[in-house]
């Protein structure tokens, strides 16, 4: 008696026909677009649409209540002769140039301390990161202002050490240091990114450098900084863009006025004044697009210059 066995061809499933593959691909594509639909709607309705509208309004005279009238490049010409606009760039530029490096230096210094071995390291990591969880919220700005007002905690402490009374709020020469201290205090996010980058540096590099007699400073400049340069570039770019967009803390600390002698008249704050206080939405839209272009130029400069100092693992120089 012979027993028939199924052939090898019968055991294998039949190959999908082109029409079946096409139907499967179409079904998967529709499912993918269905899942993307909420994001796509939000992007086109809440981001792309308003951006296109603001680009049109930048060339119009629009007060939010009547129909916009086309004025060409008049809004951009007014920017060049507006003293408050030039002051806003001066204040914002000072904040970006001074606040961003100080914040990153503090974040890197604390990250290097937390990268060592000691008891309670998890607690300190959480404590240093905690201020970043609240971000640039209104409540934090209110508390910060209360700390630096006349007869506040900071004023009391500085009087104890012989400094003159009066607080920092309302003094044009002290408002910028106060805001820089606020942004430095919130260094938790770049600190965590620096800490993750430090964990990726091979310990063998430091051991080899120690054998060659390298000290802490030489290890830092020849090993830590080059190996950490991609992370440093990322934090520098991100924090610079954030610094250009400061608004909440400047608005709260200046009580919505721009501060004495326009010392806290940041770019976004002046844009808000023009658009929603003076109802010059066309002028404000022009300001917004100038800011977009400036941030874009700064970003391009960062990426071009990164070829000179950013080192990626495995990259030949």
C-alpha positions as CSV (number, residue, x, y, z in Angstrom):
1,X,0.0,0.0,0.0
2,X,1.4,3.4,-0.9
3,X,0.7,6.6,1.0
4,X,0.7,9.7,-0.9
5,X,2.4,12.8,0.6
6,X,1.5,16.3,-0.3
7,X,3.9,18.0,-2.7
8,X,6.1,20.8,-1.6
9,X,4.3,23.2,-3.8
10,X,1.0,22.3,-2.1
11,X,2.4,23.0,1.4
12,X,3.3,26.6,0.4
13,X,0.6,29.3,0.4
14,X,-0.2,30.7,-3.0
15,X,1.6,33.9,-3.8
16,X,-0.5,37.1,-3.6
17,X,-1.6,38.3,-6.9
18,X,-0.8,41.8,-8.0
19,X,-4.4,42.9,-7.6
20,X,-4.5,41.5,-4.0
21,X,-1.3,43.3,-3.1
22,X,-2.7,46.5,-4.5
23,X,-5.9,46.2,-2.5
24,X,-3.9,45.5,0.7
25,X,-1.6,48.5,0.0
26,X,-4.6,50.7,-0.6
27,X,-6.3,49.6,2.7
28,X,-3.1,50.2,4.7
29,X,-2.7,53.6,3.1
30,X,-6.2,54.6,4.0
31,X,-5.8,53.4,7.5
32,X,-2.5,55.4,7.8
33,X,-4.2,58.6,6.6
34,X,-7.1,58.0,9.0
35,X,-4.7,57.9,11.9
36,X,-2.9,61.0,10.6
37,X,-6.1,62.9,10.0
38,X,-6.3,64.6,13.4
39,X,-2.7,65.9,13.1
40,X,-3.2,66.9,9.5
41,X,-6.4,68.9,10.4
42,X,-4.6,70.6,13.3
43,X,-1.6,71.5,11.2
44,X,-3.6,73.0,8.3
45,X,-6.3,74.7,10.4
46,X,-4.3,75.8,13.4
47,X,-0.7,76.3,12.0
48,X,-0.4,76.5,8.2
49,X,-3.6,78.4,7.7
50,X,-2.9,81.1,10.2
51,X,0.6,81.4,8.9
52,X,-0.6,82.0,5.4
53,X,-3.2,84.5,6.6
54,X,-0.6,86.4,8.7
55,X,1.7,86.6,5.6
56,X,-1.1,88.3,3.7
57,X,-2.0,90.6,6.6
58,X,1.7,91.7,6.8
59,X,1.1,93.6,3.6
60,X,-2.2,95.2,4.8
61,X,-3.6,97.8,7.2
62,X,-5.9,95.7,9.5
63,X,-7.4,96.7,12.9
64,X,-9.3,93.4,13.6
65,X,-12.7,95.2,13.1
66,X,-12.8,96.2,9.5
67,X,-11.7,94.7,6.2
68,X,-7.9,94.7,5.6
69,X,-6.6,97.1,3.0
70,X,-3.5,96.4,1.0
71,X,-0.6,98.7,1.7
72,X,2.3,96.9,0.2
73,X,5.6,97.2,2.0
74,X,4.6,100.1,4.2
75,X,4.5,98.0,7.4
76,X,8.1,96.8,6.8
77,X,9.2,100.4,6.1
78,X,7.7,101.5,9.4
79,X,9.8,98.9,11.3
80,X,13.0,100.7,10.3
81,X,11.8,104.0,11.8
82,X,10.0,102.7,14.9
83,X,12.2,103.4,18.0
84,X,10.3,101.0,20.1
85,X,10.8,98.3,17.5
86,X,14.6,98.9,17.5
87,X,14.5,98.9,21.3
88,X,12.7,95.5,21.3
89,X,15.5,94.0,19.1
90,X,18.1,95.5,21.5
91,X,16.5,93.9,24.6
92,X,15.8,90.6,22.9
93,X,19.3,90.4,21.4
94,X,20.9,91.1,24.8
95,X,18.8,88.4,26.4
96,X,19.7,85.8,23.7
97,X,23.4,86.6,23.8
98,X,23.8,86.7,27.6
99,X,21.1,84.4,28.9
100,X,21.5,81.4,26.6
101,X,25.3,80.8,27.2
102,X,24.9,81.3,31.0
103,X,22.0,78.8,31.1
104,X,23.9,76.2,29.1
105,X,27.1,76.6,31.2
106,X,25.0,76.1,34.4
107,X,23.3,73.1,32.9
108,X,26.5,71.5,31.8
109,X,28.2,72.1,35.1
110,X,25.4,70.5,37.1
111,X,25.2,67.6,34.6
112,X,28.9,66.9,35.2
113,X,28.4,67.0,38.9
114,X,25.4,64.6,38.7
115,X,27.4,62.3,36.5
116,X,29.7,61.3,39.4
117,X,28.9,58.7,42.0
118,X,27.4,59.9,45.3
119,X,24.5,59.0,47.5
120,X,21.1,60.5,46.7
121,X,21.9,61.2,43.1
122,X,18.4,60.4,41.9
123,X,16.9,63.0,44.4
124,X,19.2,65.7,43.2
125,X,18.5,64.9,39.5
126,X,14.8,65.3,40.2
127,X,15.2,68.5,42.2
128,X,17.3,70.2,39.5
129,X,14.9,69.1,36.8
130,X,11.7,70.2,38.7
131,X,11.8,73.9,37.7
132,X,11.7,72.9,34.0
133,X,8.4,71.0,34.5
134,X,6.5,74.2,35.1
135,X,8.3,76.0,32.2
136,X,7.8,79.7,31.6
137,X,4.4,79.6,33.3
138,X,2.6,82.7,34.6
139,X,2.6,81.4,38.2
140,X,6.4,81.1,38.2
141,X,6.8,84.6,36.8
142,X,4.5,85.9,39.6
143,X,6.5,84.2,42.3
144,X,9.8,85.4,40.8
145,X,8.6,89.0,40.7
146,X,7.5,88.7,44.3
147,X,10.9,87.5,45.3
148,X,12.7,90.6,43.7
149,X,10.3,93.4,44.7
150,X,11.0,96.0,47.3
151,X,11.2,94.4,50.7
152,X,11.0,91.0,49.2
153,X,13.3,88.0,50.1
154,X,16.1,89.0,47.7
155,X,16.0,92.6,48.8
156,X,16.1,91.6,52.5
157,X,19.1,89.3,51.9
158,X,21.1,91.9,49.9
159,X,20.4,94.5,52.6
160,X,21.9,92.1,55.2
161,X,25.1,92.1,53.2
162,X,25.2,95.9,52.9
163,X,23.6,96.3,49.5
164,X,21.2,99.3,49.0
165,X,17.4,98.6,49.4
166,X,14.8,98.9,46.7
167,X,14.5,95.6,45.1
168,X,15.2,94.7,41.4
169,X,11.7,95.2,40.0
170,X,11.3,98.7,38.5
171,X,15.1,99.3,38.1
172,X,16.0,99.3,34.4
173,X,19.6,98.2,35.1
174,X,18.4,95.1,37.1
175,X,15.5,93.8,35.1
176,X,17.6,92.0,32.6
177,X,19.8,90.2,35.2
178,X,16.6,89.2,37.0
179,X,15.1,87.6,33.8
180,X,18.4,85.9,33.0
181,X,18.5,84.4,36.5
182,X,15.0,83.1,35.9
183,X,15.9,81.3,32.7
184,X,19.1,80.0,34.2
185,X,17.1,78.6,37.2
186,X,15.1,76.6,34.6
187,X,18.1,74.7,33.2
188,X,16.6,71.3,33.9
189,X,15.8,70.3,30.3
190,X,19.2,70.9,28.8
191,X,20.8,69.5,31.9
192,X,19.1,66.1,31.4
193,X,20.2,66.1,27.7
194,X,23.8,66.9,28.7
195,X,23.6,64.1,31.3
196,X,22.5,61.6,28.7
197,X,25.3,62.7,26.4
198,X,27.9,62.4,29.2
199,X,26.8,58.8,29.8
200,X,27.7,57.9,26.2
201,X,31.3,59.0,26.5
202,X,33.5,55.9,26.9
203,X,35.3,55.8,30.2
204,X,38.4,54.3,28.5
205,X,39.1,57.7,27.0
206,X,39.4,59.3,30.4
207,X,41.5,56.4,31.6
208,X,43.9,56.7,28.7
209,X,44.2,60.4,29.2
210,X,45.0,59.9,32.9
211,X,47.7,57.5,32.0
212,X,49.2,60.2,29.7
213,X,49.2,62.6,32.5
214,X,46.2,64.8,31.4
215,X,44.6,66.9,34.1
216,X,40.9,67.6,34.6
217,X,40.9,70.7,32.4
218,X,42.7,68.9,29.6
219,X,40.2,66.0,29.8
220,X,37.3,68.5,29.7
221,X,38.6,70.4,26.6
222,X,40.0,67.5,24.7
223,X,37.5,64.7,25.5
224,X,34.3,66.0,27.1
225,X,33.6,69.0,24.8
226,X,34.5,67.2,21.5
227,X,32.5,64.1,22.4
228,X,29.6,66.2,23.7
229,X,29.6,68.6,20.8
230,X,26.5,67.2,19.0
231,X,24.5,67.5,22.3
232,X,25.9,70.9,22.9
233,X,24.9,72.0,19.4
234,X,21.3,70.7,19.9
235,X,20.9,72.5,23.2
236,X,22.4,75.7,21.9
237,X,20.1,75.8,18.9
238,X,17.0,74.9,20.9
239,X,17.7,77.4,23.7
240,X,18.5,80.2,21.3
241,X,15.2,79.8,19.5
242,X,13.4,79.7,22.9
243,X,15.1,82.8,24.0
244,X,13.9,84.7,20.9
245,X,10.3,83.8,21.9
246,X,10.3,84.9,25.6
247,X,7.0,86.5,26.5
248,X,5.3,85.3,29.8
249,X,7.9,86.3,32.3
250,X,8.6,89.6,30.5
251,X,4.9,90.5,30.5
252,X,4.3,89.6,34.2
253,X,7.4,91.2,35.6
254,X,6.8,94.4,33.7
255,X,3.1,94.3,34.6
256,X,2.3,94.4,30.9
257,X,4.0,97.7,30.3
258,X,7.5,96.8,28.9
259,X,9.2,98.0,32.1
260,X,10.8,101.3,33.1
261,X,12.8,102.8,30.2
262,X,11.5,99.9,28.0
263,X,14.0,97.7,29.7
264,X,11.8,94.6,29.3
265,X,10.3,95.4,26.0
266,X,11.1,92.1,24.3
267,X,10.2,91.5,20.7
268,X,7.2,89.2,21.3
269,X,5.9,91.6,24.0
270,X,6.0,94.5,21.6
271,X,4.4,92.4,18.9
272,X,1.6,91.7,21.4
273,X,1.2,95.4,22.1
274,X,0.9,96.3,18.5
275,X,-1.5,93.5,17.6
276,X,-3.8,93.2,20.6
277,X,-3.5,96.5,22.4
278,X,-3.1,99.0,19.5
279,X,-5.1,96.7,17.1
280,X,-2.5,97.1,14.4
281,X,-2.6,93.5,13.3
282,X,-1.0,94.2,9.9
283,X,2.0,95.8,11.6
284,X,2.2,92.9,14.1
285,X,2.1,90.3,11.3
286,X,5.0,92.0,9.6
287,X,6.9,91.9,12.9
288,X,6.1,88.2,13.2
289,X,7.4,87.4,9.8
290,X,10.6,89.3,10.4
291,X,11.1,87.3,13.5
292,X,10.6,84.0,11.6
293,X,13.2,85.1,9.0
294,X,15.7,86.1,11.7
295,X,15.3,82.8,13.5
296,X,15.7,81.0,10.2
297,X,18.9,82.9,9.4
298,X,20.3,82.1,12.9
299,X,19.5,78.5,12.4
300,X,21.2,78.3,9.0
301,X,24.3,80.0,10.5
302,X,24.4,77.5,13.4
303,X,24.2,74.5,11.0
304,X,26.8,75.9,8.7
305,X,29.2,76.7,11.5
306,X,28.6,73.3,13.1
307,X,30.9,71.8,10.5
308,X,33.8,73.5,12.2
309,X,33.3,72.3,15.8
310,X,30.7,69.5,16.0
311,X,32.2,66.1,16.0
312,X,30.1,63.0,15.3
313,X,31.3,59.5,16.3
314,X,32.9,57.6,13.4
315,X,33.2,60.8,11.3
316,X,36.5,61.4,9.7
317,X,38.0,64.9,9.8
